[in-house]
Amino acid sequence: MAILSDKDIKKCLKTGEILIEPLENPERQIQPSSVDLRIGNEFKGFRIIRKPVIDPMDKTDIDSYMESFYIDDGEPFIIHPGEFALATTYETVKLPDNLVARVEGRSSMGRLGITMHVTAGYIDPGFQGRITLEISNIGKMPVALYTGQRVCQIVFETMTSPSEKPYGHPDRDSKYMGQKRPETSKIKHDYEIVNRSRS
C-alpha cells in the first residue's frame, strides 16, 4: 500500500474519487500527506449510571447510557481528565472502493493530552458519512474543544486492488454507513452477539 501525497489527494478531490465536504480551506487543510478535519457541533458522553457493566447481550439500548450535547459556534465543549466522548468530523467523507483511510489525531491536540480515536481510526473503502471521533482526555487538565476546530487528519492509502465488497455493500454489515451524528456502539447487532442471544 502507498500513502497519497498532497498532489494525489488534490487530484482525487478534483475528479471526485475522494469526497470531503465542505472543504472550506483546502490551502490550510491539505497537508503534505493528509487532510486536516474539523470537529462538528454534536457530542455524546456517558451518563453516570448505577449499572456495574455495559453488557452487549443486555437488551437495554446502549444509547440510553449516553446523552447528546449540541454546542453552538463559539461555545466550548469541555472534556475533563479521564472523560470519554463521541463526536463527528464537521466534514462528510466518501471513499472509493480502492482506497482506505486512517484518522490520526493532530500533534497539537496530542500535546494537550487529547486523543481523537481510541481504537477505530481505520476507514473502510466505500465508506460514506461523517467520521466518528472517539475522544479521550488522558492529560491532567480539562481542555476546551470548539466546533470547526481542526482536531484530526485523514490519511489515504491505495489498495492492491479494489475491494470486492466495500463498506456499504448489500452483503456486508455496514452499521455506520451514512452517519451524520455521533453514533453509539451498535455492537449488539454483531452477528456473534445476535446468534448467541437467540440460542
N, C-alpha and C positions, 0 to 999 in steps of 0.2 A: 504494500500500500504506500501511497505517496501523499504528502500533505500539500494542499493547494496553496500557491503563493498569492500575494495580493493581485498580481496581474491576472492569474487564472480565476480568482474569485470575482474580479470585476467583469471578466469575460462571461462567466456563468450567470452573473446577475443581469448582464445586458441581454443575453439570449433567453433568459427566463428559466434556465436549467435549475438555478437556485433562486428561491424567492425569499426576500426579507422585507417585510412591510410593517410599518413605514421605516424606511432607511433615510432619515431626515438629514443626516450629516455624514455622507459617505467619506468625505475627506478626513474627518476625525475618527469615524468609527472603523473604517477599514485599516487594519494593521498589517505588518509585513506578511503574516501567515494566518490571520484570523479576522473576525469582525467583532467589535465590542457591541454587546447588547445591554439594553437598559431594563430596569425593573418597573413592573406595572404598578397599579394602584390598589390591588386586592391581595390581602394576606390571609392565611389561615394559621391559627395557633391552637394548641391543645387546651381544652378546659381542664381545670383541676377537678378531677372526678374521684369518687370513692370506690374505685374498682382496683383490684390487685394487679390486673394484667389486661392488655388488649389481645383478645383471642380471635384469630381469623375464623375459627369454627363457630363462634358465637353468632347467632342470627341477628343480634343487635347491629344496626348500621354503624360502621366505623365513623361515618360522617358526624354522628351525634357526639363524638368525643372532641370535635373541633368546632371552632367558631370563626366566622369571617370578619375581617376588618376592611373597610374601604377608606383609603387615605386620599384626602384632597391634595391637589397640587400645592406644593409649598409647605405642607404639613409633614412631620416626620413619623415614620413607624420606628419605634424604639425596640430593639432586640437586646435583651439583657443577658448577662453571662449565664451559660447553661441552658438557655432557651433554644427552642427549635420552632421554625415557622415555614410554611409553604408560601410561595409567591409564584408569579409567572413573569416571563420576559414581556416587555412592552411590545416587542415586535412579534409578528407571526412569521414562522419559518416553514418553508416547504422544501423537501429534498427529493431529488430524482432517485430512481432505483439503482443507480450505480455509484452513489456517494453515501458515506456515513459521516457523522459529525460527533464531536465531543464538546461539551461545555466545560470550560475551566474558569475558575474564579480569577478576577484581576488581582495582580500582585498588591495593588494599593488597598484592596479590601482584606486580603490575607494578612497584611501587616497590621490591620486593626483587630485581627482575631476572628474575622468573619469568613466562614466557608459558604460557598454558594451551591454546592451539591454534596450531599453526604455519600451517596453511592451511585446515583443514577445520572451520571454525566454523559452517557452514551445515547446517541440518537440514531435510530434505525433508518435505512434507506426507505423512501416512500412516506416518511412521517410528514404530517402537516398539522400545524397548530402553534399555539404559544408553548414555550418550553417551561415546564415546572422547575422552579428553583427550590432546593431543599436547604434552607438557610440555618446555620448554627453559629452561635457566638461562643467560641472556645477561649475568648480572652477574659480579662478581669474587669472590663468596664462596659457599660451599656453603649450601644452605637446607634446613631440615627441613620435611617435609610429613607431616601426621598424618591418619589415617583419620577421616572425619567433619568435617574442617575445611572451611569454606566457601572455595572457591577460584575459582569462576566464577559467572556469571549467565546465565540464558537469557532472551532477548527474543523475544516473539511478534509476528508481523506477519500481517495479513489479506491474502488474495489477491483479485484482481479477480473470480475465480470459482473454484469447487472444481476441483481437478486431475482430468483425465480418467483418468490412470494414475498414482496416487500411489505413493510408495515402498511396496514390498511387493506391488504389482500383479503378477499372473502373467506379464504380457508385459514386465515390467521386470526388469532385472538388479539385484536388491537384495541385494548381497553381505553387508551388515552388519545386516540386519533381525533383530530379536530378540536382539541380542548382550547377553551378561551379564558378559563379562570383556573386558579389552583384547585386541583382535584385531589381529594383524599385517596388513600390507598384503596385499590379495588382487588386486593389480594383474595378476598372471599370468592371472587369469580375465577380464580385459578383452577384449572381442571382437577388437580390433585386434591384441592380443598372441597370442591363441589362433589367429586366422586366419593370422597371419604364421608361427607355428611349424608349422602344418600344410602350408604351401606349400613 
